[in-house]
Amino acid sequence: MIRIDALWLCAQPVDMRAGADRLLTVVVNTLGEAHAHHGYLFANARASRLKLLVHDRFGVWCATRRLHAGRFVWHTPQAGAASHALQLSTEQFEALTLGLPWQRLGELATIRRC
């Protein structure tokens, strides 16, 4: 099993033909460095495909997920925001990879009277 201690969503769309080396370059250019046991998540421009890059100290793993229909709910940075990556919780990552609205997990945890 691959250990992942932290997950990072890289917000800029990536060409899904990119392999592990090119994705690693994007991580280093965006975050400054790639840490061992961190996962870095990428999507294509249509948000129909994801790639997860994981550095495990000895090498790099690259996994792909594709939806047959629909799109992943992807993060769009606000205008003027310098952040091109944000850290996800495990719960957010699991929701995102299922195509669920992961940004709303906090508000969906509570049911309130209207």
KEKE-3310 file (N, C-alpha, C; in steps of 0.2 Angstrom, whole numbers, plus 5000, padded with zeros to 4 digits):
npx = (5004:5002:5008:5001:5002:4998:4988:4987:4979:4981:4977:4978:4973:4979:4988:4983:4991:5003:5017:5024:5036:5034:5023:5029:5038:5028:5023:5035:5037:5026:5023:5036:5043:5043:5036:5040:5029:5018:5003:4999:4986:4979:4970:4962:4957:4943:4939:4936:4945:4957:4973:4984:4999:5011:5025:5036:5047:5057:5053:5042:5024:5011:4994:4978:4962:4946:4931:4916:4905:4900:4908:4922:4921:4929:4942:4942:4953:4951:4950:4965:4970:4985:4987:4989:4988:4980:4978:4970:4958:4957:4944:4939:4946:4942:4928:4930:4936:4925:4917:4909:4902:4915:4919:4909:4907:4908:4896:4887:4887:4878:4861:4849:4835:4825)
npy = (4994:5011:5024:5039:5055:5068:5077:5086:5098:5102:5116:5121:5116:5101:5093:5078:5069:5070:5063:5055:5062:5075:5079:5080:5090:5101:5101:5104:5117:5124:5122:5123:5112:5094:5083:5068:5055:5063:5067:5072:5080:5081:5088:5087:5100:5099:5093:5079:5069:5063:5064:5056:5060:5052:5054:5042:5042:5033:5033:5038:5037:5036:5038:5036:5042:5041:5047:5040:5047:5064:5076:5079:5088:5102:5113:5130:5143:5159:5175:5184:5177:5170:5157:5141:5129:5118:5111:5096:5087:5069:5065:5075:5072:5059:5062:5070:5062:5053:5061:5070:5085:5091:5103:5107:5099:5102:5110:5101:5092:5095:5096:5108:5117:5126)
npz = (5000:4996:5005:5010:5016:5015:5004:4989:4979:4963:4954:4941:4924:4916:4903:4899:4893:4899:4908:4923:4925:4919:4927:4939:4938:4936:4949:4957:4951:4955:4969:4974:4979:4980:4992:5001:5002:4999:4990:4974:4965:4949:4935:4919:4906:4904:4916:4917:4918:4930:4937:4949:4957:4967:4978:4985:4992:4986:4973:4960:4959:4948:4945:4936:4934:4927:4922:4915:4912:4914:4925:4936:4951:4951:4958:4956:4955:4963:4955:4953:4964:4971:4974:4967:4971:4983:4999:5003:5013:5018:5017:5009:4997:4994:4991:4980:4971:4968:4962:4968:4977:4984:4990:4998:5009:5023:5025:5021:5031:5041:5045:5043:5049:5037)
capx = (5000:5006:5007:5000:5001:4995:4985:4987:4975:4985:4971:4979:4972:4986:4987:4983:4997:5009:5019:5026:5041:5031:5019:5033:5040:5023:5023:5040:5036:5020:5024:5043:5046:5038:5038:5039:5022:5012:5000:4997:4981:4979:4964:4962:4953:4936:4938:4934:4950:4962:4980:4987:5006:5014:5032:5036:5054:5061:5051:5035:5019:5006:4988:4974:4955:4942:4923:4913:4900:4900:4914:4924:4920:4936:4943:4944:4955:4948:4954:4970:4973:4991:4987:4988:4987:4977:4978:4964:4958:4956:4937:4938:4949:4937:4922:4932:4937:4919:4913:4904:4904:4919:4920:4903:4907:4906:4889:4882:4887:4873:4854:4846:4828:4825)
capy = (5000:5017:5029:5046:5059:5074:5078:5093:5098:5107:5119:5122:5110:5098:5089:5071:5065:5071:5058:5057:5067:5082:5081:5081:5097:5105:5101:5108:5124:5127:5122:5124:5105:5088:5080:5061:5053:5068:5065:5078:5078:5085:5086:5090:5106:5097:5089:5072:5064:5065:5060:5057:5058:5051:5053:5038:5042:5029:5034:5042:5033:5040:5034:5039:5040:5044:5046:5038:5052:5069:5079:5080:5095:5105:5120:5136:5149:5166:5180:5187:5173:5167:5150:5137:5122:5118:5105:5092:5082:5063:5065:5079:5068:5054:5064:5073:5056:5050:5066:5073:5092:5090:5109:5108:5094:5105:5112:5095:5087:5097:5097:5113:5119:5132)
capz = (5000:4996:5011:5008:5022:5013:4997:4986:4972:4958:4951:4934:4920:4914:4897:4902:4890:4903:4912:4930:4925:4918:4932:4945:4936:4938:4957:4959:4949:4958:4976:4976:4981:4981:4998:5001:5005:4998:4984:4970:4961:4943:4931:4912:4906:4905:4922:4916:4920:4935:4938:4956:4958:4974:4979:4990:4994:4982:4966:4959:4957:4944:4944:4933:4935:4921:4922:4909:4910:4919:4927:4943:4954:4952:4961:4951:4959:4962:4951:4957:4969:4969:4976:4962:4974:4990:5003:5004:5018:5015:5016:5002:4991:4992:4988:4974:4966:4967:4958:4973:4978:4990:4993:5002:5014:5029:5026:5020:5037:5046:5042:5047:5047:5033)
cpx = (5004:5004:5006:4998:4998:4993:4985:4983:4979:4979:4972:4977:4979:4984:4988:4988:5003:5010:5021:5031:5039:5027:5023:5036:5035:5023:5028:5040:5031:5021:5031:5047:5041:5041:5036:5032:5017:5010:4998:4992:4980:4972:4965:4957:4946:4934:4935:4939:4955:4968:4982:4994:5008:5021:5032:5043:5059:5059:5045:5030:5014:5000:4983:4966:4951:4935:4921:4908:4901:4907:4916:4923:4927:4936:4945:4946:4952:4952:4958:4973:4980:4992:4985:4987:4984:4977:4971:4964:4957:4949:4936:4941:4945:4931:4924:4932:4931:4915:4908:4907:4908:4920:4914:4902:4905:4899:4884:4882:4881:4866:4851:4839:4828:4821)
cpy = (5006:5022:5036:5050:5065:5074:5085:5093:5104:5110:5120:5116:5108:5094:5082:5066:5065:5065:5060:5062:5074:5084:5083:5088:5102:5106:5106:5116:5127:5127:5123:5117:5100:5084:5072:5060:5058:5066:5072:5077:5084:5083:5089:5096:5104:5094:5083:5067:5067:5061:5062:5055:5058:5050:5048:5037:5038:5030:5038:5037:5038:5036:5039:5037:5044:5042:5045:5044:5058:5072:5079:5087:5097:5111:5125:5142:5155:5171:5184:5183:5170:5160:5146:5130:5123:5112:5102:5088:5075:5063:5069:5075:5063:5056:5067:5067:5052:5055:5070:5081:5092:5097:5111:5103:5096:5107:5106:5091:5089:5098:5102:5115:5126:5138)
cpz = (5000:5001:5008:5014:5021:5006:4995:4980:4969:4954:4944:4930:4917:4908:4900:4899:4895:4908:4919:4930:4924:4924:4938:4944:4938:4946:4959:4957:4953:4966:4979:4977:4981:4987:4997:5005:5004:4991:4981:4965:4955:4939:4924:4912:4907:4912:4922:4917:4926:4935:4945:4955:4965:4974:4985:4993:4989:4974:4966:4956:4953:4943:4940:4934:4930:4923:4916:4907:4916:4920:4934:4945:4955:4955:4955:4956:4957:4958:4955:4963:4967:4970:4970:4964:4981:4993:5004:5010:5015:5013:5009:4996:4989:4989:4981:4969:4964:4962:4962:4974:4985:4994:4998:5008:5021:5030:5025:5027:5042:5042:5046:5044:5043:5036)
residu = (MET:ILE:ARG:ILE:ASP:ALA:LEU:TRP:LEU:CYS:ALA:GLN:PRO:VAL:ASP:MET:ARG:ALA:GLY:ALA:ASP:ARG:LEU:LEU:THR:VAL:VAL:VAL:ASN:THR:LEU:GLY:GLU:ALA:HIS:ALA:HIS:HIS:GLY:TYR:LEU:PHE:ALA:ASN:ALA:ARG:ALA:SER:ARG:LEU:LYS:LEU:LEU:VAL:HIS:ASP:ARG:PHE:GLY:VAL:TRP:CYS:ALA:THR:ARG:ARG:LEU:HIS:ALA:GLY:ARG:PHE:VAL:TRP:HIS:THR:PRO:GLN:ALA:GLY:ALA:ALA:SER:HIS:ALA:LEU:GLN:LEU:SER:THR:GLU:GLN:PHE:GLU:ALA:LEU:THR:LEU:GLY:LEU:PRO:TRP:GLN:ARG:LEU:GLY:GLU:LEU:ALA:THR:ILE:ARG:ARG:CYS)
# end
